[in-house]
């Protein structure tokens, strides 16, 4: 059996620095204010830093801690900034985990949004029914984890209104999303109920284009872009953690701005 590799003091300090880089600024300030060091981090996570597997465990625990700090700091009544029409980014960039040529083309006439989990009404929703609901518009900034941002005009149904209509359990922990392009993600219920979280059906005053997520996407201006799923086909309210495509690959789950 291989012997565990012992990390030097310098290596351990680098590990803590890298772990802290995973924590968004509010959480990092809280930790640094308390004088976090290698020993404190190990104590908080319950892990030794003597081998690579333990180091990975530390990073996972810090990532989870980051999620909890962001959730604790999240203000469900605080609005993201909105902008004027002359500030809209033109053209608004395409972004996905595949090239634009692979974006799914969905027949809107045949489309039906599936609704499941902890909801009273599990009947599917056609685009006609969704478009008949009260519509709202917002001009907000999309912030990508890759370091760029862009401002767009989005229109659709306030998501909290939709959740009320289907009789969702508003005390549930999560809302999960499955998408036609194989993507999936999930959000916390307070974010789902935020007044700017929108089931988006339109962009720039027209029907939502394929490149931006037709037939619908979820617009969440209080979260990073990868938490805004496109081409949504199913919504599930649940108390079981649904995870997500990028979350499974190490991205922070909460990922609030």
Secondary structure, DSSP 8 states (H G I E B T S, - for coil): --------HHHHHHHHHHHHHTS-HHHHHHHHHTT--HHHHHHHHT---SSHHHHHHHHHHHHHHHHHHHHHH--TT-------GGG--SS-----SS-GGGS----TTT--BEEEESBS----B-HHHHHTS--EEEEEEEE-TTS-EEEEEEEEEEHHHHHHHTTB-TT-SEEEEEETTS-EEEEEHHHHTSTT-EEEEEETTEE--GGGTTT-EEE-TTB-GGGS--SEEEEEEESS----TTGGGT--SS-B-
